[in-house]
Amino acid sequence: MFAVLKTGGKQYKVQAGDVLRVEKLAANAGDKIQFNEILMVGGETVTLGVPTVAGAGVVAEVIDQIKGEKTIHYVKRRRKHSSQRTKGHRQHLTLVRVTEVLASGAETSGIAAATGTADARRALHNAAAAPAAAVEEKPKRARKAAAAAQE
């Protein structure tokens, strides 16, 4: 059985036992995570999602947080002001091993959903926001409002 999942803006065709390098996820080594955005599930019968397959999931185990290979960005400006610049970048990745593909019943598995670090930061920020305290009116404005209401 195989599945096509979407994470980090990319799509991967996976089956049990595969090892993937995906965009960094908010999980530690040894954690079990579940990918819920499944576009297609295949086996004896193929199920296509519209846009995703309801109830499907892919369970994986985080092996390690790694960095990708270094990519070099080289800029050369010619003509009168000849200058050049080199910048390097190493993408943060998460190494995961797929343990099983669930065609149905993924929502009741009890395994944490795989989220990227930006999604995790956003959820934490929204949850930590305290409700705004009721703003007390200034006494002079309150007196004016009361006088206007009596008239």
Helices and strands as residue ranges (DSSP letters): E 2-7, E 10-15, E 19-23, E 32-35, E 38-42, E 47-48, E 57-77, E 83-102, G 106-108, H 117-128, H 139-150
